[in-house]
Structures are given as structure tokens and as C-alpha cells.
Amino acid sequence: MTHIIGGKAVRVILLKTAVGWERYVFDKYKEHLDKDDNIEAWQCYKIFGDYDLCFILVRNNLDHDMLTSGTIDGITYSTELLCYTWDDIDGIVDLTLKDLSAFPLVGLIILKIEPYVLADAGPGKIEQEFLNLFGSNRNMPEVIRLGTFGWNEFIIVYPINSFIQIYSELIQKVLNHKYGDYRSCFIKSFSLVGVNYNNLSDSDMVNELNTIDVSNVYPSIFVACRPCDMKRLYNNLTDILNTKNGIRVEKQESLIFGANDFMLKIKEWKCGDLINALLYFRKTYRSAIFKTSVQLCSSYLLPDDIDDGVDPIIFSPYTISINSDGVNTLKKLKQPLDETIISTIYTFNQYLRNELLFDSVEDMIDYVGQLAEKARRFANGDENSTNKEYLNYLENMPETIRMGCYQRLAGFLLQEGSEDFSSYKGGKQRLLKALKALSKDIIDDVLEKLGIGRKWNGFVTIGRHNYYSHSWDVLAIPIDTAFRVEKYFGIFHEIGHLILLLQSNDKIIDLDGISNEKEERPMLEDMFCDLFAFLCGFLGMYDLYVDTIMPYVANILKKHYNREHIEKYALRLLVVMSFHMIRDDKRDKIDSAAELLLEKYFEEIKDKRNIPLKRKIIDDFKKSKELFCDVFIGSFRKIENILENTFNKQRKSVYHSKEYKQQFDKILCGNTVDDLRYPHLVVLSMIENSSKLSFKAETAAIRSFINYYYNNQLDKALLFYYDTEQLSETIRQLLTIIVPNVNESGNNYIETGRELISVSIPGQIIRINPSPYIDDAIAEEIKSAKYQIRPDKKDYLNQLLISLGGNALYGLAFDGAKVEFVVNFIKSLGKYLTQ
């Protein structure tokens, strides 16, 4: 079955209401939903459990517009899941929720995938395996399968009469099915049962609910109230339930020690009667009740345990180390900074030790570690204590970390984490990892090409503005671009700021040497970042750059429309244009090109008649052209010469390759790609194909970025799941093959390569970069007499590497990742022989 994104966006909105306010909240929210043209279909369910209402909305996109409903009295808490439907290879699109209106009672299962599993297979493969468990949509057409941008999870919505089939297909098959070298497992599941709310007060609906077979399912009603009301409310609820012919209550008072105060167990029941009785009880006695919840317990037997020999760690192996001496060192910073930093580190470590939360914040580990190190250096006097910029950076880092964690913990169903004051309340964990993958793809590659010996330790947040920004080394994207990959180009400019920040003393470009005027520094930085965005972000494609940037600038000027801003953005565009003309040896045509560019610019910002301002900008540009073209651009061209022959050359080659074009065609059709080389290129392709984009294409691109994130081990914890015993066994197998061939030199290189590639290598070993582990494993195994290699045989290994790098083995359709692993093994073996 092919992994295909469906064409519909889905929001699952869970609401807690004040006791007895369900109907009011439903009616008010319904008024809004019926007026919203972006919503194709919606259903609401009265749900059992900790929440009271569940709205499921089918949309064409996930644009952020739900706040337009305004405030609604009676809502006490809400959380959202941002989802998409799946298609399958049969061409049968998953059902929309219009079809679910025929089912009065539905189930909703949310399964969070264990990070240990993702360390081996990544989300694309593992989710596809789970989808395959159900067969095609043709086999189970009533089941809606949803992917999500939040947790590593998938969601199933189904009519309740399919419960047995769902149970057997999902639970039993998952427990008895192996994927490669690991067994799938979950650290959390969350199940809901909901009654269609649209016609709940209709007697026919109640009668229909009463006909549903609920045998072997037993509800318990939990009530929280004041101690003085417990006995009265218990008797009142019992009396209400006893008036229903289809309900029998277990006659035993149950006092609870915990969040609730008493409980009633139901021995026999009918669904319609129970729902009506519960709603009546909540409405009638709402002034005395804090909350009620219902749990459904099935008498179906639990599945047998299966001992698969796997003892996965279900929390992060990493914490930010700080001992008592470190705490005393940080106290030199004095209050409140010392306590703020220490508290931030402690709290973040608690998240890393939480099996439900840690994989959502792991992409921030390096940044929090950076906070601890910078604070220690500053407290010890290693950094200049009068450096106000450094101190300001240090003071802002805890708040940046707090906001980053809030966004990564939003959308958790049981409120392990929440961002109550967020303007965007849906889960974004996967989306933020996709954005980090995109950013890190560019940043670390550019730093390496420029010879800057640093890595980017920051992360990405979703900001609350209509423009891209950065806070030192943390990037922020506008809220309205979150699911619009063709708009991610704004990251390119902000990455330019990070390059300036991370260059430190390397001084790849010295802006102070261009102008020492303090007021000119911000403008020079922005010009550098524009040139960087043009050269590296847009790979020097000038028309694409101008046609993309101008509408973006015009949108910003809608909110900041004044003379100063108009001039600033115009001059920045003119500098990029000048750089482009100089690259093309058309310096003598810069003035005429400037006139044409400004005509287009003023037309875009809808200020065509402002001829005086246009003329002033031209005059200012001509006066400063020598500074721009000779000094500033001349300085930047030193970077261009390096990046053009490295970064750009590599990416342009891939961008125009047949293989990449085939990958992007897949993304346009909604297929996820597992082996992207450069997520950056997808952004450019999306811009160039903006007229062909759909929700499924946008989603497939984001999912492909997530695959890149896992394939390149950007989460710290992935290395922790590395099985060193599996690696040692694999090394022993490879040595058994290669040692006699090396010593005897009897086999040719192709045959030796074939034998090595034929070894069964666990997926976990292949996926994680094993270089440092291979060196240690070889050093250990080579001690054995049967693995001794003659030192004069290094040339044989070099020839074998050449053979593996050629077309012979790849032409036999071997796994490229396997070949790469074997190549690393042979290189490590060669290093050992030279020691």
C-alpha cells in the first residue's frame, strides 16, 4: 500500500464545559460553524470521559481562523488535534464526516507511538505498517484514519458497532506483528466514545441509541462535588437512573479518595437512556456539581503479554547536567537571574524524564545545554561581565525556552502540558520538527562550507506576527504560514542573521569594516541577509526571488505603512538587484534596472502615484551606489565564491536531477518521500509550482521533512536506542567474510562486496550514524585471533571501497543505506590498520 496523504484537513476539538452547559455551548458553537464557509462538514459528539464535547471538522486547509467564533460562556478548557485524512492505493478516499452522521454512536482511538519504535523505522514506515493492518479502505470503509501534526500518533474514528473488528485488527495484530527488528508498542492510548449530538434531544435518536448492543460494556459514573452534597447527589442520581427501565444500578455506595468524590456502577443499561439521564442530572444539579465523568469498562479479556526481549527506555537518556557545584557557580549571577536559569534547567530535565513529553521537547536539548554553559562561563568570569549584549542574551534564554516548551506541549489530551494563552492551541510537535529539519539542513551545511566550526543549537517556534523573525539563534515563523510550505522562504533571511551570529571571530564578513556608523549596522545586516537569502535560499534565481519577496513585503507594509519602511525595503531590493546584475556582468545597466524594479515595487505596495518618494529612493540609491556595489557587495562576493562552488553547486545539481523531480512530483500528488536530500529544495519547488498546490501536497511536503528529521537523527535520544550488542554481532559477521578475503586476496572486489552486502543488518543499526560505534566495535573484535588482518593489506580495502562506490553494486538494486554502512565499516577497518 502506498503512503498517500488525503485531500482533507480535519480539526478534532475537545471541550470541557461547565456542568450542565453542554447544550448551550453546542448551540453557540453550531451558530459559528454553520456560517464558516471553510468548513465542509462537521459533527459534534457528547463524549464519555474527562471531556464533554468533541467537534470534528472537515476542512480544505488548516488555516488558523477558529478564534472568529468569539467567546462562548460555559467552556472551561479546550484542546485541538490538527489532522489530515489518508488515501490508499485503491483510489478510495477516506470517508468524510458526512458519512458518519448515519452512525449515532462512534468511537475515537488516539495512539501515541513509542519513540523507541521511531528510532528504528521513523514515522512514515511505522504508520504505514499500522494502516496496512486495516487492509484497504475497501475492506473497512466505515473507518476513518487520520494523521496528525501533533504527537507521533495516529487517530481512528469508527462506528461503535465496529469495535470488535477494530479491537481485533488493531490491538491483537499489533501485538502479534513484528516490523523488522523491533516490536511496535505504544506508551499511551486515549479512547473516547461519543454520541452524535445533533439529534440527541430527539426521542427517535434516544430509541435508536437504545437498540445498540452494549453488552459486555459497563459504565461507571464519577461525580466531584462539595462534601456536604455527596449523599444528596448520590441519591438524586440513583433516583434519576432508576426511572429508566433500561438501567440497573449496583446498590453499593462508593466513596472515592481522589479527584472525584463518589461513584455509581451500572450493571445493566441502554445507551440512549443513560445519556438522557446523565444530561438531566448535570443540568438540574449543576450548581452543586463540580464535574462528572463516565468511564466505560469492557469485559473482553485483556490480550496476553508477549515477551519479545525488548526493554525499551521510555524517557530521554539525556538531561542537562548541573550538580551542586554548578548550582553554586550559577548563584554568582545573583537573583533573579540565577534562580530563573536553575529553575529552567530543572523543569526542562523533568520534561525529558517524562515518558509522555520528552520526545516533544528533545529538539531543544542543545539550546538548553547552551544556556547552562553560557551561564556558567558568565558566572565564572570567562565572559566579559560588562558585555551587555551577552548578558541580555542570557537573560532572554529562559523565556525563549519556556515559550518553546509551551508550543511543544500544547494539545496534550490529558493536560500533561498546555499553552492556555497561546493564540494557536493545536498540537504542533511534528510541524516544529519539520521546520527544524528544514532550517538545520541549510544552516549546518553553510557553516561547514564556510569553514565555521560550529553547529546550530537553536530551534523553531511559531510566532505571533505576520513576518519571520529571530531571537538570537531561535527562529520564528508567522502563524499564518504554519502549513504553507511555499511560504517558508522567509526562513532564508533569518538564517542569514544566524550565520552572522555564529561566525563569531571567524569574520566571514566584517560589517564593522564596511561602516562603523552604529545607525547603519541594522540596515547592513538586513542587506547581508537578503543577499544570503537570494544566493543560498533561492539559489540565485532572481525572478523567483523578486516575484516571491515583493508580495511578502507588501503584506508587511499593510501594518507598518510609513515612509521609513517603504524606503528601507526598497533599498534592500535594489541591493539584491545590483548584486544580481554584477554577477551577470551588467553593472552598466544597474540604473535602468533600478527604475524598472521600483515601478514594480510601488505597484505591488499600491502606491504608484507617490512619484516624489520613488524619485528620492532612486537618488539615495545612486548616491550610495559606490558603498553598496563596491564595498558591501564586493565584500559579500568573497562568500559567494565559496558557496557558489560548494553549497549552490551541489544543490543545483540535485534540483535539476531527474530523481529529485520524480520525488517532487510524488509530493504534489500527496505521496510522502522517505529519502529527501535537501528539504530546502522542496520550498523552492513549491514556490515555482504554487498554482498546483493542494492541502495534500503541503502535508506530504511537511511529512517528508519529518522523515528527513528522523533519517538524519536530529533527536538526541535516537542514539540512546542504539543496540551495541547488535552492532558487535553485525561487525563479527562482516569480519568473518572480509578477513579471509583480505588476507588471501583470492576473491575479486565485486564478489567480496556482494558477500558483505548480503549480510542481514538490523534496520536500527543502519539508520543511526554508527561511525564512532564501529571504531570501538572493530577495536574490540579484532583482538580475537580469528579476525587478525595482515597490515600490508590496506590497499585491498581501498580498492574494495572504490568498488563499493562504483555502479556495479548499486546496479544490483542493493539498499543504499546498507552500502553506506558497509563503507563506514571498511573505512574504520582501514583506520585500525594504520594505528
Buried (B, 14 or more C-beta within 10 A) or exposed (E): BEBBBBBBBBBBBBBBBBBBBBBBBBEBBBEBBEEBEBBBBBBBBBBBBBBBBBBBBBBBBBBBEBEEBEEBEBBEBBBBBBBBBBBBEEEEBBBBBEBBBEBBBBBBBBBBBBBBBBBBBBBBBBBBBBBBEBBBBEEBEBBBBBBBBBBBBBBBBBBBBBBEBBBEBBBEBBBEEEBBBBBBBEBBEBBBBBBBBBBBEEEEBBEBBBEBEBEEBBBBBBBBBEEEBBEEBBEBBEEBBEEBEBBEBBEEEBEEEEEBBBBBBBEEBBBBBBBBBBBBBBBBBBEBBBBBBBBBEEEEEEEEEEEEEEEBEBBBEBBBEBEEEBBEBBBEBEEEBBBBBBEBBEBBBEBBBBBBBBBBBBBBBBBBBBBBEBBBBBBEEEBEEEEEEBBEBBBEBBEBBBBBBBBBBBBBBEEEBBBEEBEBBBBBBBBBBBBBBBBBBBBBBBBBBBEBEBEBBBBBBBBEEBBBBBBBBBBBBBBBBBBBBBBBBBBBBBBBBBBBBBBEEEEBBEBEEBBEEEEBBEBBBBBBBBBBBBBBBBBBBBEBBBBBBBEBBBBBBEEEEEEEBBBBBBBBBBBBBBBBBBBEEEEEEBBEBBEEBBEEBBEBBEBEEBEEBBEBBBEBBEEBBEBBBEBBBEBBBEBBEBBBEBBBEBBBEBBEEEEBEEBBEBBBBBBBBBEBBBBBBBBBBBBBBEEEBBBBBBBBBBBBBBBBBBBBBBBBBBBBBBBEEBBBBBBBBBBEBBBBBBBEBEBEBBEBBBBBBEBEBBBBBBBBBBEEBBBBBBEEBBEEEEBEBEEEBBEBBEBBBEBBEEEBBEEEEBEEBBBBBBBBBBBBBBBBBEE
